[in-house]
Amino acid sequence: MIHTKTITIFTLLACLPQPALAMDLASYRADYDLQPVRIEQGGKVQPIDGQLAYEVAGSDCAGWTVSTQIKNRIAQAEQGLQTTDIKSRSFETDDGLSMTVSQQESVDGKLSDDSEIKIAKPEIGAKSKGSLSGSKSLTFSLNPEVIYPTEHQRRLLAAAAKGLTRDVSTVYDGSDGEKVFRIVTFISKKHEPTAQPRDDLSALAGLASWTFQLGYYPVTDEQADTPEFQTTFNMFENGVSTAMVFDYGNYAMKATISQLQMLPATSCPVSPVKLQ
């Protein structure tokens, strides 16, 4: 989420302070409608529709909590029509050193998976050590170049603001046990601020944005030339994303934003005053 020749570069980047953004990431809640845009004939999974709820809360000094819920109606060759419901919640510290991820998955209202991952590294540039508990248990470690999702998002926005058109990062998001991806990202030219079609999107009207195309490659296969998963989206400089497409190989889904609510940023922790 490593080609040998890039390990040194990734390790160096991980040891550098994170580049400053033009503005802080926003706290918000967004709801999206999911619809298929491509379905290959003969596939075992036939998506019908779904909903995505995405909430980001925090600040650059208090850390970030990201909550998601994805509901999909799918038709499977053997099981027939099913409704899947995946809920996840993650918290990343503001220094990028630790993350906790909890996830629950239900099929037709019955819980099928329940897990929690805790992972941390003592300092930037050190290995991460993690543990998985719940439906299955394991411990694992990750190489120093691995970063977590919010840090990756900040890296992409900083690269876009500098006019860069490509980024390669090694990312762990906790969505699949200990699995890590090498993510190759292509970045468009900046889209200048434009008027928005709805009142709830007015917070985006004065913001620049970029189109990002991400390909997820397993780090265990350095020769892989086809990503396991691809996604394309338009991301504004405050971190809000619209016009998303998720490509799973034999089918693809588009996510159209149906509602956006901006939330207040989390206050910074107050250090206790030491009495003289």
N, C-alpha and C positions, 0 to 999 in steps of 0.2 A: 504493500500500500503505500536483488539490488544488483544493478550491474556493478561489477567489481570496480570499474573505472570511476564510478560516481560516489563510492563510499567516502573517499577523502573529502569531496566537495560537500556532501551532506553533513558529515561530522563537523566541518568547519562552520557551516551555516548554523547548525544547532548550538554551537558555542558562542555565536554572535548575539548581541542584544537584538530583540525584535524591532524591525523598522517602525517608525512612528507613522500612524495613519493621519489622513487629512481630518478625520473626525472619528469619534469613538463609535464602536458598534452599538446599535440600538437595542433596547428591550422592546419586544412586541409579540403579538399573537397573530398568526395568519392561518386562515382556512383555505383549502384548495379542493377543487373537484377533480377527480381522476377519471380520464377517459382513454381507451386504447386508440393509438394512432397507427399501429401496425401489428398484425397477427399473422405469423407464418402458418400455412396450412400443415396439418398433421402434427402440430405441437401438442404435448400432453396437457399444457395449461392454456386455457382460453380465458383471458380477463374480460370482465363485463363492465364494471365501473367501481368507483371507490371514493373515499374522502381521506384527506390528510390534514391533521391539525398540528401546528408547529408553534411552539412558544419558546422564546428566549428571554431570560431574565438575569440581570446582573449588572456588572460594570467592570471596567478595567482594573479596579482596585479591590473588588469584592469577589471576583470570580464569576463564572457563568454557569447557569443551569439551563439545560435544553431539554424540553419535554416534547415528545412526538407521539401521535397516535395515527396509525394507518389502518383503515378498514377497506377491504377489497372483497368484491364478489367475483368468484372465479368458477369456471367449469373445468373439472378434471376428467380425464378419460375414464378412470376407474371409479372415483368417488362421486362423480356427478357435481351438482351445484354446491358450492361451499362459501361460507363467509369467514374470512380470516380477520383477526383483530390483533395488531401488534402495538404494544405500548412500551415506550422506553423513556428513561429519564437519566440524564448524565449531569455531573458537576465537575467542572475543571477549575482548579485554583488559578488565580490571576498570574502566578509566576510560571505557569505551564509545567509544573513539576508533578502534579498528581491529578487523577481522574477516577471517578466512581460512576459505573454504569449499571442500571438495573433494567431488566427487560422481561416482559410477560407476553406470551403468545397464546391466543385462543383460536380454536376452530369450531365454528357453529356454537359458540358460547361455552365450550369446554376448554379449560386450561390445558395446554399441551407442553408449555415450557415456561420455566420461571428461573431466572438467574440473576446473579449480581457479580460484577467484576470490580475489583479495586486494584489500581496500578499507580506506581509512583517511582520517581527517581530522586536521588539525593541532591543532584545539582544538574544544571544544563550541561549536556555533553556526557552524562553518565548513562549506564544501562538502566532500563526500567524493570522493575520486578512487579509481577502481577499475580492475582489469585482469582479463580472462578469458583463460585459456590452456587448451589441450587440443584437443578436437575442432574448436573454432573459437576465434578470437582476436579480442579487441576491447578498447578502453579506453573509459571512460565516467566521468562525474561525476554526483553526486547533490546535490540542494538541501540547504541547512543544516538544514531541519526533519526530514530523514530520520533515523530511529534504527534500531538493529539489534535482533534478536529478544529477547535477554536483557534489554536495557534496556526493551523493550516489555512483557515479562512483569512486570518489577518495577513498571512504571508501572501496569499493570492491578491488581496486588495492592495497591499503595498506594492506588489509587482505591477499590477495594473496601473496604479497611480504614477509609477515611474515610466510607463510606456512599454514595459516588457511584454512580449507576446507568448512566452512559454515558461512553464515551471515544472519541475520534477521534484516531488517530495515523497518521503516514506512515512505513511500515516497509519496509526492504530486508532480505530473508533469503537472497539468493543462490541461490534454487532455480530461477530461470529467467532466466539471463543478467543483464541490467541492469534487469529489470522491477521496478518499485516499486508498492506497493499502499497505498491509503488504507483503513485498517481501522477499521470502525465496530463498537464493542463495546457490548453491553448487559449489565449486571451485576445479578444477583439480590440479594435480601436475604441477609444472612449465615446460613449453615447452622451451627447450634451443633454442637460436638463430639458424636459418637455412637460407640457401640461398633462395632467392625469384625467382619465375619463370619469372618475367617481370621487365623491367627497372623502370616502374612507382612505383613498390613496393619495390625498393631498399632501401628506407628509413627504412623499417622494418627488413632488413636483420640482423642487429646486435642486435636486441631487443628480450628479452624473452617475452613469452605470456602465457596465461592460458585460459582454457575453462571454461566458466561460464554458469550455467543453472539456470534461474530465473523463479519462479512461483509467480504469482500475485494473492493475496487473498484479498477479501474485508474486511476492518476492521469492517464493520457492522455485520459480521457473524463470531463470534469467533470459531464456530464449523466447519467451512468449511474445508473439507479435499481435495477438488478438486479445483485447481486454475482456475480463469476465463480466464487466458491467460498465456502462457509459451513462453519463448524464450531461445535459446541457441546460443552462439557465442564464437569466439576466440578473445580475446582482448589483444593487445600488451601493454607494460608498458607505452607507450606514449598516450594510450587511443584509438588508431585506432582499429576498429573491422572488422573481416572478418568471412567468413563461418557462416553466421547467418541463423537461422531457427525461424520463427514466427508460433506458434501453437495456433489457434483460437478455438480449440475444434473439430468442424466438418470438418475442413480442416487446412492444414499447408503449409506455403510458405518458400522456401529457397531464400536467398539473396546472390548472387555471385558478388564479387567486380569486376567491369569492368574497373574502372579508379580511380587512387589515385593521388591527387595533394597536396603536402605539402605547407602550407601558412606561411608567417612570423607572429610571435607572435605580439600581440598588445603591443605598448609601455606603460610603466607605467605612470600614471598621474604625472605631475611635480608640486610639491607644490610651491606656490609663495614664493619668498624670502622676508622676512620681513626686511625693512630698519631700521637700528638703529637710 
